[in-house]
Every structure is written in C-alpha cells, then in structure tokens.
Amino acid sequence: MRAKSYSATTSARPCGCSPTCLQSRQIFSYYRYAATGSTIRPEIFKVPLARSQRHRAIWFRKVAMTNRLRQFADAVGERHGTGTLVLSLALALCILPTQLAQAQTNLIVLHTFEGNDGLEPIGTLVRDASGNLYGTTVNGGAYSLGTVFKLDPFGNYTLLHSFAGRKDGLDPVAGLAQDEAGHLYGTTSSGFRPNNGAVFKVNTDGSGMVILHSFNGGDGKDPFGKLVRDTAGNLYGTTQFGGTGNGTVFKVDSAGKETVLYNFADFGGDGAVPNAGMVRDAAGNLYGTTYLGGISNWGTVFELDSAGNEKVLYRFSGDKDGASPPASVGRDEAGNLFGTTSYGGSGKGTTGYGTVFKLDSDGAFFVLHTFAGGPDGVHPAAELLLAGGSLYGTTDGGGTFGKGTVFKLDSTGKWTVLYNFTGGADGGGPAAGLVRDEAGNLYGTTAQGGATGGTVFELTF
C-alpha cells in the first residue's frame, strides 16, 4: 500500500533563507585557490558542516566540500601559490530568458527511510522494464554504512544489501547502473581495502555481491559518480581524487580489470575533482564535468575520446555562466549537452544560486536558466532528465518552503515548478536526479524529511 500523497502548492514566495535554510548547521571554513588576475590566491569562505563525517560526502555532492578536499586544496595551493594561469573564454556566453510558472501535481511518498532500511538516498534511481526502482543510501542499514534497495511497483521495499565497511565498502554516494540480465553495478566512495572505494556488482535479489575492483589511490580514490556501461559489459566512471593528479576517468572490463583512461593534471587546465558520472555516445566518447579546475577554478565540461584523449569543451568562469557543476551532463540525439551548476549565475562564485546550461554540438554555450534564490529553487545538485523535449530536475533548496523543488524547463524556455518540498513527511533536500515512466510520471528521492532520513517519491500530473 502506498503512503501519503501531497499536492504541490501553487503559491510562491522567496524563501528568505541563505543559502538553503541551513541556519541550524554548523559552519565549516575551507580554502579554495582562486585566480586573481594572473595569480592564484587562497580564498576563505564558509559552508555548512554536515552532522556527521559521512554527511560531509553529501555536502560535497550538494553544496559544500569535504574536509579531505580542504587538505587537498591546501597542498595544491602550496604548489601553485606563486604560479600563474592563462585565463581565457574561448566561447561567447549567451543567456536565454525564462518564464516562471507553477503546476498542480500530486506527490506520492512511496517509501520513507527510518534507519535500518537506509538513510539519505542521494543517488539517482534506476528503473527496470517491470517498474521496479533500485537505489542506494549513503547511510543507514545494518551497519549504518549505506545500503542497496529495491522498491517494486506496488510500493514494497526490499533491503538488498547493507555495506559493512572494510568487507565490501561504505558510503555508496552514486546511483546504480543495470545490465540486460538485471545485475546492478555501483561504487562505494570509501571503505574496502585500502579504504579508497570500490566498484561492486550485486544481483537484483541481493545475492552475489562481488567487489569488481578496489582502488589503491594510484589508480583513483573516492568514486562519487554513477557508472556507465557499454554493450560489451565494460564499466566507465570517475574518481574525484587519486591517480597521478586530481582525479581519474577509469574503465573496469567484464573480467574486473581496471584501466585508468585519464588522469586530470591540475587545477589550472584540464579540470580537477571529477565527482560526477559521465555519458557515452555511440562512438565511445565520454562526456563529463569536473567540480573544480579550469578557468578561475570553477570547473569544466570535458570530452574523452575512445583513445583516451581529453578535450575541455568549456571552462566555467564562476560568474553568470555558473560555477562548480555538481553532476554529469545529459546528451540529446543531436549531440547537445545539458547540465547544472550549483553556484554562480545570479552572483559570482558561491554568492550565486546556480544555473541550467546547454553546450551545443558546435561548442556554443548557453545559460538556459539562472536561479534567483527564491521560488524557482536554489543550488541544483543533480543531473537533468531529458524527456519529450523538456528538461526535468531538482534543486536542493529554495522553493516556497526552502526545502527544494522539482522543476521542468521546456523547449520554449518556460520554467515550471512542479513541486515544492516542505521538509516534513513529503521529504526535503532532493540531491538526486529523476527517472520517468512511460506515462510521464517522475520518480526521485529526498535526502531529508520523511520519517528520519529521506524518501522515495512519485510525482504524477
């Protein structure tokens, strides 16, 4: 039996909170090395500190940095504190206007997490042909180290696996990939041996958990992004740290052999800290984002061809074009890329609330929407869903109640808030993307609210 449903409010008012209704959070200061003129300098600012060590992983993905990144950035600053960067914008910035509207929708809470069944789902769900939903939680389960779960079309929840730490990993931040036989593939951001994260495989009934690869640091460290799988059974992903530089792109073949396809070199050029998944085209080229690096250290969009050659498609300036893309890009049949940034747009760097952008197949960059810090949402933390010529996504905060939104951006530029989360029983703080069924209904998760630690929801029209 399905749980309570909630109708989306049609009223809209600015939240009034800054940046995302987190006044009760502690504040964590960290260093970011930013370019001023031609010199990299340390810049200190404050972000919310999560309630536990594992929550820091959530805030890195959503709006903040982990303590490890602070230490990592300190080391980079020592290497580059007196160095220089050549900063250039190769592409003209085009900002397109949007119209704001509200829609009447119905939200159904399919499951609310209570702890033993998992806590804080922040990875995007995967849906099979039978309508079953599969996902991960970064916390909770038998050992409070994260879970893999299943939710069938009738709302029945099954805990498929509880992570145990050094035995099989912990903190699965990303969502899952699925093959034709129904096997599920994912990553743990830490744990196993030697505590740098792992790639795993598990059956849809929870049996057959296998660690396909454990990272040793030299081949990558802390995979945060969702895996992508090709027809030969190879898996592709990123690690936000490790390798010979500042993160990697890797491949794990069907036999479990891992190959580093690319090492991100430094904060100033090709990008750094790739903490999201990628998309793959028919020719085998991979497209993704880095959270940092590039111009002014605000992230990049990149392409990696099948021969391992990397090309930076766009470097974010941290201004009106956005800053720090938190998730993978989507790609349409014409080769256009779509994505979000957590910051920038309405203000420089972390003073902005984020953007939705398009990078067309000719390399032209467009800002499709700039978040204003109120009813349209703030700080998108997840990838976009491309469906029926429209883009669907979530924001971690903002909206009527300051607890996040579900939105739609159609091909005419019309922006519609489909749902405003209250932070109560209906959930709040959606940090994951959406999936869609044949009838057009949307499915997603919230990292907060519900009984204790998040929900799985369905949004009907």
C-alpha angles and dihedrals in degrees: 000000000000121000129237123318127215132201118227116247118243094204121096133195134155112272093227092208125112124251104337111337093277102132090131092059122097116246123246119196120208140169124249120183108226132178120250110184102315098333129086112226134180114258120193123203138151132251133173116282113222123237095251140013091264092050088062087070089056093050092049088056093043114034112324146051132256121244087247090060090053090056090043092050090049089057092048090049091054089053096045106025092113098030130103138232130209104224121197139155107217094183131057114244116236120190117196122203121241133201119225121223139157127227133206107240137155122234119203119194104220095181138000119204119233104176111266089061092048140281134233111010106203101159123090115259124244120218125203130210091267093056097255116146122215127190150142137245121211092215140022129045127111093319099027089243101109140282149227113227144181129211116191125211090265093057097257111150123213125187102218100180141358115207116232105195117238091021097061109347136266142237103040097198098171131067125248137268121215133205130212092267091055099253115148124224128193148140137248113216093217142356132065115083123349091006097249098113135266147228114239142186126206135171121246091251091055096255128119101039106184130177105223095184138357118204120236099193095252090072094039142302135224108008108207102166133086117259123243120210130207128211092264091059097255117144124216128195148138137249117210094215138019132049117095093310138006104330138322148240110226142184128210113193127212090268092055097254112146124212126185105227096183140005116208105230110204150333095265106055131016097019137266139231103025098198098165138070127256141231124230129212129212092267092057097255116145125216125196149135138251119216094216139016129060121080113001089352094275099125142265147238112232143184124211115194125213090265093057097256113145124212124186106225096183139002117206117228095202092240130087092335092061139251136248109006104219100194145033123283125249121228129207129207091267091058097253116146124218129190150138139248123211095215142022125049104092091035140008118279115324092357089073127079100222141261145241111230143185127208109192127213090261092056098256113145123217132182104219096182137006116205110232099200099253139058095357092059135251137245107010108212104182144062121270127251114227111207134149093353093304135101120231126192150140137246122215093220144004127058124112095317100028092244101105141275147235111228143184128207114191129202092264092058095256111150117208127185103216097184140003115210117220098201090239129091092330092058135241143221101044105201098170135074128248137256125204134212129216092268092055097254116145128224128196147135139249123214094210138038128033116093097328117324117015143307146242111232143185121211116204130187 
